[in-house]
Amino acid sequence: EAQVTQNPRYLITVTGKKLTVTCSQNMNHEYMSWYRQDPGLGLRQIYYSMNVEVTDKGDVPEGYKVSRKEKRNFPLILESPSPNQTSLYFCASGRPNTDTQYFGPGTRLTVL
Amino acid sequence: QKEVEQDPGPLSVPEGAIVSLNCTYSNSAFQYFMWYRQYSRKGPELLMYTYSSGNKEDGRFTAQVDKSSKYISLFIRDSQPSDSATYLCAMSALRAAGNKLTFGGGTRVLVKP
């Protein structure tokens, strides 16, 4: 089944404790992206990647890191999480310059 | 002011009614317009996609774009309880994947049996 998977789905952590949210897609997509979703603000792009070893900042990159060492994986790293990073995070993938981005199921992160 | 405005709702309608959703935007560079549906605890899924102005119909769904007014709409005919979800509009100056998407905040829709 073609899909985007994220782990963990739910995470509660404390300020300053490094964490990684994994994202994997099995559709051989070149493009991958991370979004955060907050009430009333819609989805805002954090980082995106056009291919292996090619990443760039989105609208809200502060406090986040990403890497794209393999085509299928695009982990999101929070080196020192803070409470304002409490949010619902989505990974997405697609073929460049096509109509559709495929979204993962989301990771709900709470930073205390 | 947000680049894309969308009424958060909730919009409650009886089963069988027409659901009318809309977004306004300020960036005249947007050419690609999308509607995503998001069920609770799920990721968004693409519902409708329109390029430039005009109408597009797909089954019970109709998307309309009026670029002169910077206004887009989604209509759901013969609404069903399974249509209960949050509907997000999104738009882009270029095609979706690989390019910047700007989303509205989403409208929550509840279709009552």
gemmi code that builds the backbone of each chain (N, CA, C; Angstrom):
import gemmi

chains = {
    "A": [
        ("GLU", (0.844, -1.191, 0.000), (0.000, 0.000, 0.000), (0.881, 1.243, 0.000)),
        ("ALA", (0.570, 2.168, -0.947), (1.316, 3.420, -1.027), (0.963, 4.289, 0.171)),
        ("GLN", (1.983, 4.726, 0.896), (1.666, 5.515, 2.070), (2.866, 6.302, 2.577)),
        ("VAL", (2.532, 7.280, 3.437), (3.528, 8.027, 4.192), (3.307, 7.657, 5.659)),
        ("THR", (4.364, 7.217, 6.307), (4.241, 6.818, 7.713), (5.067, 7.754, 8.577)),
        ("GLN", (4.575, 7.975, 9.785), (5.250, 8.825, 10.751), (5.301, 8.099, 12.088)),
        ("ASN", (6.395, 8.293, 12.786), (6.525, 7.751, 14.137), (7.333, 8.699, 15.016)),
        ("PRO", (6.918, 8.842, 16.288), (5.711, 8.267, 16.874), (4.467, 9.043, 16.463)),
        ("ARG", (3.301, 8.525, 16.754), (2.060, 9.238, 16.474), (1.741, 10.236, 17.584)),
        ("TYR", (2.147, 9.909, 18.769), (1.925, 10.794, 19.924), (3.218, 10.843, 20.747)),
        ("LEU", (3.547, 12.032, 21.220), (4.767, 12.171, 22.010), (4.591, 13.306, 22.995)),
        ("ILE", (4.873, 13.009, 24.255), (4.918, 14.029, 25.298), (6.350, 14.070, 25.807)),
        ("THR", (6.932, 15.258, 25.826), (8.308, 15.380, 26.260), (8.470, 16.642, 27.106)),
        ("VAL", (9.689, 16.885, 27.532), (9.963, 18.059, 28.357), (10.889, 19.012, 27.619)),
        ("THR", (10.856, 20.246, 28.015), (11.700, 21.275, 27.397), (13.159, 20.866, 27.390)),
        ("GLY", (13.776, 20.994, 26.214), (15.209, 20.770, 26.104), (15.643, 19.359, 25.782)),
        ("LYS", (14.746, 18.413, 25.794), (15.120, 17.012, 25.537), (14.988, 16.719, 24.037)),
        ("LYS", (16.130, 16.497, 23.403), (16.174, 16.291, 21.950), (15.259, 15.156, 21.519)),
        ("LEU", (14.582, 15.363, 20.400), (13.723, 14.309, 19.875), (13.750, 14.307, 18.351)),
        ("THR", (13.401, 13.154, 17.801), (13.322, 12.987, 16.349), (11.978, 12.361, 15.997)),
        ("VAL", (11.319, 12.928, 15.025), (10.097, 12.351, 14.456), (10.458, 11.807, 13.079)),
        ("THR", (10.203, 10.537, 12.877), (10.581, 9.940, 11.591), (9.442, 10.026, 10.591)),
        ("CYS", (9.817, 10.084, 9.324), (8.864, 10.076, 8.216), (9.428, 9.194, 7.122)),
        ("SER", (8.606, 8.319, 6.593), (9.043, 7.431, 5.531), (7.938, 7.291, 4.498)),
        ("GLN", (8.325, 7.272, 3.206), (7.338, 7.063, 2.144), (7.828, 5.952, 1.225)),
        ("ASN", (6.864, 5.182, 0.701), (7.215, 4.034, -0.137), (6.802, 4.242, -1.592)),
        ("MET", (6.670, 5.508, -1.999), (6.213, 5.812, -3.348), (7.327, 6.335, -4.249)),
        ("ASN", (8.545, 6.286, -3.758), (9.706, 6.742, -4.528), (9.588, 8.220, -4.922)),
        ("HIS", (8.977, 9.006, -4.046), (8.805, 10.430, -4.327), (10.085, 11.195, -4.068)),
        ("GLU", (10.368, 12.145, -4.965), (11.538, 12.991, -4.772), (11.284, 14.059, -3.701)),
        ("TYR", (10.076, 14.596, -3.680), (9.771, 15.738, -2.836), (9.185, 15.267, -1.506)),
        ("MET", (9.714, 15.813, -0.414), (9.151, 15.572, 0.909), (9.142, 16.874, 1.687)),
        ("SER", (8.211, 16.947, 2.647), (8.023, 18.211, 3.346), (7.490, 17.962, 4.748)),
        ("TRP", (7.772, 18.873, 5.644), (7.209, 18.849, 6.991), (6.358, 20.097, 7.205)),
        ("TYR", (5.186, 19.883, 7.828), (4.278, 20.968, 8.192), (3.936, 20.852, 9.673)),
        ("ARG", (3.565, 21.967, 10.247), (2.921, 21.941, 11.540), (1.531, 22.555, 11.402)),
        ("GLN", (0.604, 22.029, 12.180), (-0.778, 22.504, 12.122), (-1.201, 22.971, 13.502)),
        ("ASP", (-1.594, 24.213, 13.589), (-2.041, 24.811, 14.839), (-3.439, 25.385, 14.628)),
        ("PRO", (-4.268, 25.367, 15.670), (-5.660, 25.833, 15.528), (-5.737, 27.225, 14.914)),
        ("GLY", (-6.568, 27.341, 13.872), (-6.787, 28.629, 13.231), (-5.697, 29.073, 12.285)),
        ("LEU", (-4.577, 28.370, 12.267), (-3.443, 28.803, 11.439), (-3.234, 27.913, 10.222)),
        ("GLY", (-3.994, 26.844, 10.116), (-3.806, 25.955, 8.986), (-2.477, 25.230, 9.084)),
        ("LEU", (-2.005, 24.749, 7.959), (-0.707, 24.073, 7.916), (0.356, 25.066, 7.478)),
        ("ARG", (1.466, 25.059, 8.169), (2.577, 25.926, 7.814), (3.805, 25.051, 7.573)),
        ("GLN", (4.497, 25.348, 6.491), (5.627, 24.517, 6.107), (6.859, 24.821, 6.955)),
        ("ILE", (7.519, 23.756, 7.425), (8.705, 23.912, 8.257), (9.976, 23.799, 7.405)),
        ("TYR", (10.124, 22.669, 6.742), (11.238, 22.399, 5.837), (10.719, 21.543, 4.689)),
        ("TYR", (11.450, 21.594, 3.586), (11.124, 20.703, 2.496), (12.407, 20.205, 1.841)),
        ("SER", (12.267, 19.152, 1.050), (13.419, 18.553, 0.376), (13.012, 18.151, -1.029)),
        ("MET", (13.798, 18.583, -1.997), (13.499, 18.251, -3.390), (14.139, 16.934, -3.809)),
        ("ASN", (15.106, 16.455, -3.053), (15.722, 15.168, -3.344), (16.765, 14.877, -2.270)),
        ("VAL", (17.452, 13.760, -2.393), (18.462, 13.370, -1.406), (19.504, 14.479, -1.276)),
        ("GLU", (19.811, 14.808, -0.026), (20.818, 15.814, 0.310), (20.442, 17.233, -0.135)),
        ("VAL", (19.192, 17.470, -0.516), (18.738, 18.806, -0.908), (17.574, 19.198, -0.007)),
        ("THR", (17.813, 20.141, 0.894), (16.752, 20.595, 1.791), (16.722, 22.120, 1.819)),
        ("ASP", (15.572, 22.668, 2.201), (15.459, 24.122, 2.271), (14.405, 24.506, 3.285)),
        ("LYS", (14.509, 25.733, 3.794), (13.597, 26.213, 4.819), (12.238, 26.553, 4.240)),
        ("GLY", (11.222, 26.282, 5.033), (9.880, 26.730, 4.713), (9.565, 28.025, 5.437)),
        ("ASP", (8.330, 28.163, 5.891), (7.908, 29.410, 6.523), (8.308, 29.516, 7.990)),
        ("VAL", (8.396, 28.388, 8.690), (8.630, 28.416, 10.142), (9.726, 27.432, 10.525)),
        ("PRO", (10.984, 27.618, 10.071), (12.036, 26.627, 10.309), (12.736, 26.736, 11.660)),
        ("GLU", (12.518, 27.839, 12.390), (13.289, 28.071, 13.613), (13.025, 26.967, 14.634)),
        ("GLY", (14.110, 26.406, 15.169), (14.012, 25.369, 16.193), (13.940, 23.958, 15.654)),
        ("TYR", (14.004, 23.813, 14.331), (13.897, 22.492, 13.693), (15.106, 22.226, 12.809)),
        ("LYS", (15.416, 20.959, 12.656), (16.424, 20.515, 11.691), (15.855, 19.329, 10.929)),
        ("VAL", (16.369, 19.136, 9.729), (15.980, 17.971, 8.933), (17.215, 17.405, 8.260)),
        ("SER", (17.087, 16.196, 7.764), (18.135, 15.606, 6.934), (17.472, 14.707, 5.902)),
        ("ARG", (18.116, 14.538, 4.769), (17.577, 13.664, 3.716), (18.749, 12.855, 3.156)),
        ("LYS", (19.081, 11.813, 3.888), (20.191, 10.951, 3.484), (19.726, 9.832, 2.544)),
        ("GLU", (18.453, 9.490, 2.639), (17.872, 8.478, 1.761), (16.598, 9.056, 1.156)),
        ("LYS", (16.236, 8.572, 0.000), (15.087, 9.111, -0.692), (13.801, 8.897, 0.091)),
        ("ARG", (13.656, 7.764, 0.744), (12.397, 7.422, 1.382), (12.210, 8.062, 2.755)),
        ("ASN", (13.270, 8.543, 3.390), (13.176, 9.019, 4.776), (13.474, 10.509, 4.893)),
        ("PHE", (12.745, 11.161, 5.794), (12.933, 12.605, 5.983), (12.620, 12.928, 7.449)),
        ("PRO", (13.566, 12.653, 8.347), (13.300, 12.874, 9.771), (13.304, 14.353, 10.152)),
        ("LEU", (12.477, 14.681, 11.124), (12.407, 16.035, 11.697), (13.024, 15.987, 13.085)),
        ("ILE", (13.989, 16.859, 13.314), (14.749, 16.857, 14.566), (14.482, 18.147, 15.325)),
        ("LEU", (14.160, 17.987, 16.604), (14.046, 19.137, 17.500), (15.172, 19.000, 18.509)),
        ("GLU", (16.208, 19.820, 18.364), (17.401, 19.700, 19.201), (17.108, 20.077, 20.651)),
        ("SER", (16.334, 21.120, 20.847), (16.001, 21.589, 22.189), (14.552, 22.072, 22.183)),
        ("PRO", (13.604, 21.137, 22.266), (12.188, 21.509, 22.136), (11.746, 22.512, 23.193)),
        ("SER", (10.825, 23.366, 22.782), (10.234, 24.330, 23.706), (8.719, 24.216, 23.630)),
        ("PRO", (8.005, 24.715, 24.649), (6.536, 24.582, 24.662), (5.851, 25.153, 23.421)),
        ("ASN", (6.433, 26.172, 22.783), (5.768, 26.736, 21.598), (5.903, 25.818, 20.371)),
        ("GLN", (6.566, 24.693, 20.526), (6.617, 23.696, 19.461), (5.580, 22.593, 19.673)),
        ("THR", (4.782, 22.741, 20.704), (3.638, 21.854, 20.876), (2.698, 22.064, 19.702)),
        ("SER", (2.447, 20.993, 18.951), (1.684, 21.131, 17.723), (1.392, 19.757, 17.141)),
        ("LEU", (0.661, 19.765, 16.034), (0.404, 18.561, 15.252), (1.275, 18.650, 13.999)),
        ("TYR", (2.105, 17.651, 13.783), (3.078, 17.688, 12.700), (2.704, 16.682, 11.609)),
        ("PHE", (2.827, 17.139, 10.372), (2.547, 16.283, 9.228), (3.737, 16.256, 8.281)),
        ("CYS", (4.031, 15.065, 7.816), (4.992, 14.874, 6.746), (4.212, 14.656, 5.453)),
        ("ALA", (4.756, 15.109, 4.344), (4.081, 14.932, 3.056), (5.126, 14.599, 2.001)),
        ("SER", (4.687, 13.953, 0.935), (5.594, 13.649, -0.171), (4.849, 13.782, -1.490)),
        ("GLY", (5.607, 13.882, -2.583), (5.006, 13.982, -3.895), (6.065, 13.991, -4.975)),
        ("ARG", (5.600, 13.919, -6.209), (6.520, 14.067, -7.342), (6.571, 15.552, -7.693)),
        ("PRO", (7.743, 16.127, -7.894), (7.842, 17.563, -8.167), (6.966, 17.991, -9.328)),
        ("ASN", (6.376, 19.153, -9.170), (5.555, 19.764, -10.214), (4.382, 18.894, -10.643)),
        ("THR", (3.845, 18.154, -9.699), (2.560, 17.478, -9.909), (1.547, 18.103, -8.966)),
        ("ASP", (0.300, 17.614, -9.047), (-0.777, 18.277, -8.337), (-0.906, 17.874, -6.872)),
        ("THR", (-0.369, 16.732, -6.521), (-0.752, 16.144, -5.232), (0.421, 15.983, -4.284)),
        ("GLN", (0.186, 16.376, -3.026), (1.061, 15.982, -1.938), (0.299, 14.958, -1.105)),
        ("TYR", (0.986, 13.888, -0.734), (0.387, 12.840, 0.080), (0.852, 13.035, 1.517)),
        ("PHE", (-0.108, 13.126, 2.415), (0.212, 13.425, 3.801), (0.230, 12.163, 4.659)),
        ("GLY", (1.114, 12.178, 5.647), (1.130, 11.133, 6.653), (0.006, 11.337, 7.657)),
        ("PRO", (-0.111, 10.462, 8.649), (-1.219, 10.502, 9.599), (-1.058, 11.539, 10.702)),
        ("GLY", (0.133, 12.115, 10.818), (0.337, 13.153, 11.828), (1.004, 12.640, 13.094)),
        ("THR", (1.745, 13.538, 13.739), (2.368, 13.280, 15.042), (1.979, 14.410, 15.975)),
        ("ARG", (1.301, 14.040, 17.049), (0.897, 15.072, 18.012), (1.977, 15.173, 19.076)),
        ("LEU", (2.621, 16.328, 19.121), (3.732, 16.556, 20.045), (3.317, 17.549, 21.118)),
        ("THR", (3.585, 17.189, 22.363), (3.381, 18.088, 23.495), (4.711, 18.273, 24.203)),
        ("VAL", (5.121, 19.531, 24.344), (6.366, 19.848, 25.044), (5.999, 20.570, 26.343)),
        ("LEU", (6.358, 19.956, 27.457), (5.994, 20.521, 28.766), (7.090, 21.425, 29.292)),
    ],
    "B": [
        ("GLN", (-2.509, 40.588, 8.564), (-3.587, 39.881, 7.851), (-3.029, 38.618, 7.205)),
        ("LYS", (-3.777, 37.527, 7.347), (-3.338, 36.270, 6.752), (-3.444, 36.342, 5.240)),
        ("GLU", (-2.591, 35.565, 4.598), (-2.604, 35.532, 3.140), (-3.849, 34.814, 2.610)),
        ("VAL", (-4.333, 33.831, 3.359), (-5.532, 33.084, 2.985), (-6.473, 33.068, 4.192)),
        ("GLU", (-7.693, 33.501, 3.986), (-8.677, 33.561, 5.065), (-9.765, 32.525, 4.849)),
        ("GLN", (-10.119, 31.838, 5.930), (-11.152, 30.813, 5.837), (-11.913, 30.802, 7.152)),
        ("ASP", (-13.212, 30.822, 7.083), (-14.051, 30.803, 8.283), (-13.877, 29.463, 8.991)),
        ("PRO", (-13.564, 29.461, 10.283), (-13.299, 28.194, 10.968), (-14.537, 27.352, 11.250)),
        ("GLY", (-15.735, 27.961, 11.151), (-16.955, 27.225, 11.474), (-17.093, 27.038, 12.985)),
        ("PRO", (-17.783, 25.995, 13.452), (-18.269, 24.872, 12.651), (-19.501, 25.203, 11.815)),
        ("LEU", (-19.612, 24.521, 10.693), (-20.750, 24.652, 9.807), (-21.566, 23.380, 9.946)),
        ("SER", (-22.774, 23.510, 10.470), (-23.622, 22.352, 10.722), (-24.783, 22.361, 9.746)),
        ("VAL", (-24.968, 21.259, 9.019), (-26.049, 21.165, 8.035), (-26.744, 19.824, 8.190)),
        ("PRO", (-28.023, 19.745, 7.784), (-28.711, 18.444, 7.803), (-28.288, 17.608, 6.604)),
        ("GLU", (-28.348, 16.313, 6.761), (-28.032, 15.399, 5.672), (-28.845, 15.751, 4.433)),
        ("GLY", (-28.188, 15.749, 3.276), (-28.858, 16.057, 2.022), (-28.757, 17.512, 1.608)),
        ("ALA", (-28.341, 18.379, 2.506), (-28.215, 19.803, 2.191), (-26.946, 20.058, 1.380)),
        ("ILE", (-26.878, 21.262, 0.804), (-25.674, 21.680, 0.101), (-24.747, 22.368, 1.099)),
        ("VAL", (-23.499, 21.935, 1.102), (-22.486, 22.581, 1.931), (-21.732, 23.572, 1.058)),
        ("SER", (-21.606, 24.787, 1.545), (-20.913, 25.831, 0.802), (-19.739, 26.342, 1.626)),
        ("LEU", (-18.546, 26.221, 1.069), (-17.323, 26.628, 1.752), (-16.583, 27.618, 0.880)),
        ("ASN", (-15.841, 28.532, 1.507), (-15.102, 29.482, 0.691), (-13.845, 29.967, 1.392)),
        ("CYS", (-12.960, 30.514, 0.577), (-11.720, 31.133, 1.045), (-11.484, 32.401, 0.247)),
        ("THR", (-10.895, 33.374, 0.904), (-10.430, 34.565, 0.201), (-8.920, 34.651, 0.366)),
        ("TYR", (-8.282, 35.283, -0.597), (-6.837, 35.370, -0.539), (-6.378, 36.728, -1.039)),
        ("SER", (-5.139, 37.037, -0.742), (-4.635, 38.366, -1.094), (-3.521, 38.335, -2.147)),
        ("ASN", (-2.900, 37.197, -2.350), (-1.752, 37.116, -3.249), (-2.209, 36.822, -4.683)),
        ("SER", (-2.065, 37.790, -5.556), (-2.540, 37.624, -6.925), (-1.671, 36.650, -7.734)),
        ("ALA", (-0.546, 36.224, -7.189), (0.312, 35.255, -7.885), (-0.231, 33.830, -7.816)),
        ("PHE", (-1.161, 33.566, -6.914), (-1.706, 32.210, -6.796), (-2.444, 31.825, -8.076)),
        ("GLN", (-2.123, 30.634, -8.583), (-2.766, 30.147, -9.799), (-3.359, 28.754, -9.613)),
        ("TYR", (-2.868, 28.018, -8.637), (-3.318, 26.652, -8.405), (-4.077, 26.636, -7.079)),
        ("PHE", (-5.266, 26.064, -7.118), (-6.157, 26.123, -5.966), (-6.639, 24.720, -5.627)),
        ("MET", (-6.548, 24.384, -4.378), (-6.850, 23.043, -3.931), (-7.786, 23.065, -2.733)),
        ("TRP", (-8.538, 22.010, -2.611), (-9.305, 21.742, -1.408), (-8.871, 20.393, -0.856)),
        ("TYR", (-8.530, 20.396, 0.414), (-8.170, 19.168, 1.111), (-9.255, 18.861, 2.145)),
        ("ARG", (-9.480, 17.580, 2.353), (-10.389, 17.131, 3.396), (-9.556, 16.449, 4.466)),
        ("GLN", (-9.870, 16.761, 5.718), (-9.116, 16.177, 6.825), (-10.088, 15.636, 7.861)),
        ("TYR", (-10.086, 14.317, 7.992), (-10.871, 13.694, 9.043), (-10.102, 13.770, 10.355)),
        ("SER", (-10.837, 13.664, 11.462), (-10.226, 13.753, 12.776), (-9.127, 12.706, 12.925)),
        ("ARG", (-7.976, 13.124, 13.406), (-6.838, 12.245, 13.657), (-6.249, 11.641, 12.380)),
        ("LYS", (-6.455, 12.329, 11.260), (-5.896, 11.868, 9.985), (-5.166, 13.023, 9.305)),
        ("GLY", (-4.337, 12.676, 8.324), (-3.707, 13.705, 7.520), (-4.641, 14.209, 6.443)),
        ("PRO", (-4.399, 15.419, 5.928), (-5.227, 15.949, 4.838), (-5.103, 15.095, 3.578)),
        ("GLU", (-6.185, 15.010, 2.828), (-6.168, 14.325, 1.533), (-6.750, 15.262, 0.484)),
        ("LEU", (-6.125, 15.257, -0.680), (-6.557, 16.151, -1.745), (-7.932, 15.761, -2.253)),
        ("LEU", (-8.816, 16.748, -2.302), (-10.200, 16.522, -2.735), (-10.427, 17.083, -4.137)),
        ("MET", (-10.038, 18.317, -4.338), (-10.267, 18.981, -5.610), (-9.060, 19.844, -5.940)),
        ("TYR", (-8.827, 19.995, -7.226), (-7.679, 20.757, -7.706), (-8.122, 21.569, -8.914)),
        ("THR", (-7.845, 22.859, -8.899), (-8.251, 23.724, -10.009), (-7.098, 24.629, -10.376)),
        ("TYR", (-6.929, 24.806, -11.673), (-5.921, 25.746, -12.161), (-6.625, 26.986, -12.691)),
        ("SER", (-6.210, 28.137, -12.218), (-6.707, 29.434, -12.653), (-8.207, 29.553, -12.384)),
        ("SER", (-8.886, 30.412, -13.077), (-10.302, 30.662, -12.813), (-11.176, 29.615, -13.475)),
        ("GLY", (-12.408, 29.488, -12.956), (-13.359, 28.580, -13.570), (-13.933, 27.608, -12.569)),
        ("ASN", (-14.706, 26.677, -13.099), (-15.374, 25.661, -12.292), (-14.822, 24.282, -12.603)),
        ("LYS", (-14.896, 23.418, -11.596), (-14.540, 22.021, -11.809), (-15.478, 21.165, -10.987)),
        ("GLU", (-16.003, 20.132, -11.610), (-16.971, 19.270, -10.938), (-16.435, 17.853, -10.869)),
        ("ASP", (-16.668, 17.203, -9.723), (-16.261, 15.815, -9.552), (-17.281, 15.157, -8.648)),
        ("GLY", (-18.226, 14.467, -9.258), (-19.275, 13.823, -8.473), (-20.114, 14.852, -7.739)),
        ("ARG", (-20.172, 14.741, -6.421), (-20.977, 15.677, -5.623), (-20.237, 16.978, -5.300)),
        ("PHE", (-19.008, 17.081, -5.728), (-18.168, 18.232, -5.375), (-17.973, 19.153, -6.578)),
        ("THR", (-18.095, 20.467, -6.311), (-17.825, 21.487, -7.314), (-16.910, 22.537, -6.711)),
        ("ALA", (-15.815, 22.807, -7.401), (-14.895, 23.853, -6.977), (-15.003, 25.013, -7.947)),
        ("GLN", (-15.024, 26.209, -7.403), (-15.077, 27.413, -8.221), (-13.945, 28.351, -7.823)),
        ("VAL", (-13.372, 28.999, -8.825), (-12.312, 29.968, -8.584), (-12.670, 31.259, -9.305)),
        ("ASP", (-12.646, 32.363, -8.593), (-12.837, 33.691, -9.182), (-11.581, 34.499, -8.855)),
        ("LYS", (-10.640, 34.504, -9.768), (-9.382, 35.187, -9.502), (-9.554, 36.691, -9.441)),
        ("SER", (-10.521, 37.223, -10.169), (-10.712, 38.677, -10.145), (-11.139, 39.151, -8.762)),
        ("SER", (-11.872, 38.298, -8.043), (-12.313, 38.634, -6.689), (-11.430, 38.016, -5.618)),
        ("LYS", (-10.483, 37.199, -6.039), (-9.598, 36.470, -5.114), (-10.434, 35.667, -4.128)),
        ("TYR", (-11.267, 34.797, -4.702), (-12.283, 34.082, -3.916), (-12.434, 32.697, -4.517)),
        ("ILE", (-12.367, 31.673, -3.666), (-12.602, 30.319, -4.148), (-13.681, 29.661, -3.300)),
        ("SER", (-14.389, 28.724, -3.906), (-15.500, 28.066, -3.224), (-15.465, 26.575, -3.468)),
        ("LEU", (-16.048, 25.845, -2.540), (-16.278, 24.407, -2.691), (-17.721, 24.142, -2.293)),
        ("PHE", (-18.449, 23.444, -3.157), (-19.822, 23.070, -2.867), (-19.914, 21.548, -2.797)),
        ("ILE", (-20.608, 21.074, -1.788), (-20.852, 19.639, -1.645), (-22.356, 19.434, -1.727)),
        ("ARG", (-22.787, 18.746, -2.774), (-24.227, 18.478, -2.939), (-24.606, 17.198, -2.218)),
        ("ASP", (-25.875, 17.094, -1.868), (-26.397, 15.882, -1.233), (-25.439, 15.414, -0.127)),
        ("SER", (-25.192, 16.284, 0.814), (-24.185, 15.999, 1.842), (-24.566, 14.775, 2.675)),
        ("GLN", (-23.558, 14.045, 3.070), (-23.703, 12.825, 3.853), (-22.968, 12.974, 5.181)),
        ("PRO", (-23.375, 12.211, 6.196), (-22.629, 12.265, 7.466), (-21.145, 11.979, 7.289)),
        ("SER", (-20.797, 11.184, 6.294), (-19.389, 10.878, 6.040), (-18.610, 12.079, 5.498)),
        ("ASP", (-19.323, 13.144, 5.140), (-18.659, 14.378, 4.710), (-18.225, 15.220, 5.903)),
        ("SER", (-18.608, 14.831, 7.092), (-18.211, 15.568, 8.295), (-16.693, 15.495, 8.452)),
        ("ALA", (-16.059, 16.645, 8.382), (-14.600, 16.714, 8.384), (-14.213, 18.194, 8.424)),
        ("THR", (-12.923, 18.443, 8.468), (-12.415, 19.800, 8.295), (-11.932, 19.949, 6.859)),
        ("TYR", (-12.328, 21.026, 6.218), (-11.971, 21.278, 4.825), (-10.983, 22.446, 4.776)),
        ("LEU", (-9.854, 22.187, 4.168), (-8.787, 23.168, 4.086), (-8.628, 23.611, 2.640)),
        ("CYS", (-8.611, 24.908, 2.423), (-8.236, 25.377, 1.104), (-6.725, 25.593, 1.098)),
        ("ALA", (-6.138, 25.446, -0.065), (-4.706, 25.669, -0.218), (-4.465, 26.247, -1.600)),
        ("MET", (-3.442, 27.014, -1.735), (-3.153, 27.625, -3.022), (-1.656, 27.822, -3.212)),
        ("SER", (-1.294, 27.948, -4.469), (0.114, 28.017, -4.807), (0.302, 28.785, -6.101)),
        ("ALA", (1.460, 29.401, -6.220), (1.787, 30.072, -7.479), (2.232, 29.066, -8.534)),
        ("LEU", (2.741, 27.919, -8.064), (3.195, 26.859, -8.958), (2.507, 25.559, -8.557)),
        ("ARG", (2.756, 24.501, -9.286), (2.068, 23.240, -8.980), (2.451, 22.740, -7.603)),
        ("ALA", (1.595, 21.922, -7.014), (1.621, 21.664, -5.575), (2.911, 21.034, -5.067)),
        ("ALA", (3.257, 19.875, -5.587), (4.363, 19.128, -4.999), (5.692, 19.752, -5.411)),
        ("GLY", (6.456, 20.101, -4.398), (7.737, 20.731, -4.678), (7.691, 22.231, -4.618)),
        ("ASN", (6.521, 22.765, -4.408), (6.396, 24.208, -4.361), (5.606, 24.630, -3.129)),
        ("LYS", (5.661, 25.911, -2.827), (5.090, 26.396, -1.580), (3.567, 26.392, -1.661)),
        ("LEU", (2.955, 25.741, -0.702), (1.509, 25.766, -0.550), (1.167, 26.684, 0.609)),
        ("THR", (0.168, 27.524, 0.423), (-0.337, 28.341, 1.514), (-1.741, 27.865, 1.841)),
        ("PHE", (-1.949, 27.496, 3.094), (-3.221, 26.927, 3.514), (-4.072, 27.956, 4.249)),
        ("GLY", (-5.384, 27.784, 4.123), (-6.305, 28.458, 5.022), (-6.361, 27.689, 6.326)),
        ("GLY", (-7.047, 28.264, 7.311), (-7.096, 27.652, 8.632), (-8.028, 26.460, 8.743)),
        ("GLY", (-8.881, 26.273, 7.721), (-9.792, 25.124, 7.743), (-11.161, 25.487, 8.269)),
        ("THR", (-12.179, 24.854, 7.686), (-13.562, 24.985, 8.145), (-14.053, 23.621, 8.578)),
        ("ARG", (-14.532, 23.544, 9.797), (-15.065, 22.272, 10.300), (-16.520, 22.156, 9.881)),
        ("VAL", (-16.852, 21.030, 9.263), (-18.199, 20.775, 8.759), (-18.788, 19.579, 9.485)),
        ("LEU", (-20.034, 19.725, 9.903), (-20.744, 18.632, 10.560), (-22.053, 18.412, 9.828)),
        ("VAL", (-22.225, 17.227, 9.274), (-23.464, 16.866, 8.576), (-24.255, 15.945, 9.487)),
        ("LYS", (-25.433, 16.414, 9.875), (-26.231, 15.672, 10.847), (-27.237, 14.768, 10.142)),
        ("PRO", (-27.324, 13.501, 10.578), (-28.288, 12.559, 9.952), (-29.723, 13.012, 10.181)),
    ],
}
model = gemmi.Model(1)
for chain_id, residues in chains.items():
    chain = gemmi.Chain(chain_id)
    for i, (resn, *xyz) in enumerate(residues, 1):
        res = gemmi.Residue()
        res.name, res.seqid = resn, gemmi.SeqId(i, " ")
        for name, pos in zip(("N", "CA", "C"), xyz):
            atom = gemmi.Atom()
            atom.name, atom.element = name, gemmi.Element(name[0])
            atom.pos, atom.b_iso = gemmi.Position(*pos), 0.0
            res.add_atom(atom)
        chain.add_residue(res)
    model.add_chain(chain)
structure = gemmi.Structure()
structure.add_model(model)
structure.setup_entities()
